[in-house]
């Protein structure tokens, strides 16, 4: 069961300050020289990872240290790379594209060890999250072009499918093995989910109240969940939630045209990205 004291641990956005008395301190960031920066995960040392685009539109992975210095992380000999997850040991996971245009997942272990991840028989594999036991979750595309989830534990793969979903994309996993992610209807409408265990666990649907589209991203070891939702006006907002307690808060970067929260560490520090009024994308940290 997900038991959270979210209101005490996470800050509300500025427009909710009157109700909660709590607010975030937002810090924007951009990979130097990039045209697009997105934050996707953050660990206890406030090392954030994500994806940036260079001036040629090529995607790269990066790590942002707590002192706001950056390190590019590209899979060797790849044509594109992105990082989606990091754990407290600074092991990171993501995707790369090879010279034949095929996408694979990978594990990065500092300072320079890269290990490819491919679900057996898959056409495409992406690794999205890694917990402190080095369990990895992600998605793969099967021979029927269906996107399905997986969990990788000590070299063993288990496939995951939200019941009756057209596609399933696990995006987060915590120390207890609780998995968060997104499932899609055949129409393309997205919903979040939480899975209590990859082995005979129970799926719970997650929809931000009043939203038309919800995607759940990372879940921390306190079972705090983050993601994004679209409202009735078509605007993208970030959120943090304690779904079992029916607690949801909107987290919007100030004056942004759109926001999504993709990562949360155990201290409740958030990472994500926002779109400014010119349409440019920037990363951000939000510290309660």
N, C-alpha and C positions, 0 to 999 in steps of 0.2 A: 504494500500500500504506500502511496506517495504521501508523506507527511511533511509539511513545510510550514515555516513561519516566514513567509515571503515578505510580508509587509515590514518586518523588522530587518530584513537582510538585503532587500533590494530597494533602490530609490525610484520614486515615481517621476514622470516627466514634469516639466514646469507647470503645465496646465492642471496637474493634479496636486500641486503643492498645498493648496488649502485643505484638501481632505486628508493628506497623509503627513504633512509637515516634513517630508523628506524630499531631497532632490539629488540628481546626478551632477557631477562635474564632468563635462564633455571635453574631450581633447581630439581635434581632428588630426589626421596625418595623411601624407601622400608619399609613396615611394619616389625618391628623387628622379626627376626627368620623366615620370610616367604620365600617361594620358588618362589612366583609370586605376584606382586603387580600391580593393575590397578586403576587409578584415574577416576572417572566418573562424578563428579559434584562439584561445588564450589560456596559458597555464598559470600555476601559482606564482611564478617569478615575473608575471606580467609580460612574458614573451608572447607576442601575437604573430600568427602566420596568416597568409592570404595569397591573393593573386594581384598582379599588376600587369598592365599593358604598356609596351614600349611605343615609341613613335611610329613603328611599323605595324602596330596592332597585334604583335605577338605576345602571348601570355607567358608569364614567369611566376615562379614561386618566390616568396620572401619570408624572412623573419624580421620582426621589429622588436628590438630589445627595449627594456624599460627606460633606458636613457635616450630613446628616440633615434638610435642608430639602426641602420638596416643592413641586412645581408641577403643577397640574391641566392636562391637555391633552385638550380635547374638540373633535372635528370640528365646525366651525360649523353651527349649525341642526340638529344630529343629536339623536336621542332617546336614544342610548346610544353609548358609545365605549369601546374598550379598546386598550391597547398591548401588542404581543407581542415586538417586536424593536428593538434599537438597535445602531448600529455605532460605530466610533471617531470618526466625524465628527459624532456625535450626531444622525444621521438616524434616524428611528424609523418603524416600520410597525405597523399594527394593523387594526382594523375600526371601522366606524360603522354605525348604523342610521338610515335616513332617515325622513321623516314618513309614508311609505307602508309602513313596516315592513320594508323591503328592506335587507339587509346588504351592505355594500361594504368593500373594503379601501382603505387609504390610506397615503400617504407623508407624514410630517411633517418639514419642514426648518426648523430654528430660524432666526429667532425665531418666525415665525408663518405659514409657507407650508404649505398642505395641498393634496395632489394625490390625487384619487380613483384607485383601482385596481379595474378590473372585467375579469375574463377575458371575452373576446368570447363573447356568447351565453349567459352564465352566469345562473343564478337567484340565486346567493349567491357572494360572494368574500370571502376573508379573507387578509390578508398576515401571515405569521408571523415572518419573519426577513429581515435585510438584512446583506450583508457590506461590507467596506471598498471594494469596487468598485461599490457600490450595486446589485448583483444582489439581487433580491428573490424569495423563495419563499413559497408559500402554497397554499391550496386553493380550489376552486370547486365548486359544485353544478351539474351539467349538466341538460339538459332531461328526463333520465330519473331525476332525483333521486339520481344517483351522485356522491359526493364524490371528486374527483380532484385531483392535485397540479399545480402549475405553477411554472416559473421565468420571471422577467421580467428581461430584459437589454436595456438601451438601447431600451426600447419594444417589444421583440419577446417574445412569449409562446411557451413550449414546454410542452406538457402532459406530465405524469408519472403513470405508473401502475405500482405494484409488481405483478409478474407474478401474475395470477390472484387479485388482491385484490378484496374487495368495495368497499373504500374506501381511498384513499391520502391521507395528510396530511403533506406536508413541513413540518418545524418549524424547521430550522436550515440555514445555509449558511456555509461559511468562505471565506477569500480564494482558496483553490485551486479553489473551485467544488464541493467535496464537500458533499453534501446529506444531512441526517439527518431522520428522521421516523418516522411510525407507519403501519402498514398493518393492515387489519382483515379477519378472516375473515368469511364470511357469518353465522356464529354470533355475531359481535360481539367475539370474542377479539382482543386487540391484540398486535402484535409491533412491535419497532423495526426500522429499516432504515438502512443507509448506501448512498448511490449515489455512485459515484466521479466521474461527470460526467453532466450532463443530456443531452449529445449522445453517444449510443452507449456510455454508461458501464455499469458492472456493479452490480447490486443485491446487497447482503449482508444477510441476516436477522440481527436482534439479539434475543436473549432472555436476560434476566438468569438465571443458573443457578438452577434449582429454582423459578422463578416460574410463576405461572399467567396472568400478564398483564404485558406490558412496553410502555412507550412511551418512545421516544428523543426528546429535545428538542434543545437547541442543541449545536453542535459548534464548537470554536474553531479558530484557525489552526494549533495544534499537534495537531489531530485528536483532542482530548480531548472525550469525549461524556458528556452527562448526561441524566438522565431519571427515571423512576419505575417501580416494579414492585410487583405484589401477590403476597404469599407464600401458602402453603397455608392460613394462618389468616384470609386475607382482609384483611390489614393492608397499607397502602400505605407503601412506603419510597422514599426517594430513592437515586440511585446515580450514580457516575462510573465511566467504563470506558475501556479500551483494547481494543476487541473483537478486533482482529487479533492481539493478543498474549494473548488470553483472560484479560485482567485486568479484574476487576470489584470495586468496593468499595461497600458500603452507606453512605449518608450520611443519618443521621436526626437531626433537631433533638432535643435532649435532652428526654426525658420527653413527647414528642409522641405523640398518638394516630395520626397519619399525617403523612408528609412527601413532598414531590416537589421535585426540583431541575429548574429550567427553563432556567437560563442559566449560562454560564461565560465569563470573559474569558481573555485570553492569559496572565495571571498565575496562573490557576487559582482565582480568586475566584468563588464560586458565589452564585447567587440563586435563591430559590424561595419556597415557602410551606408552612406546617405547620398542622395542626389540633390545638388543645389539648384537654384532657380535658373541656371544656364544649361542644366542637363548634365553637368560633370559629376563624376562619382568619386567619393573620397572615403577613406577609412576613418573610424573613430573608436575611441575608448570612452566608456562611461563608468565612472567610479562613484559608488554610493557614499 
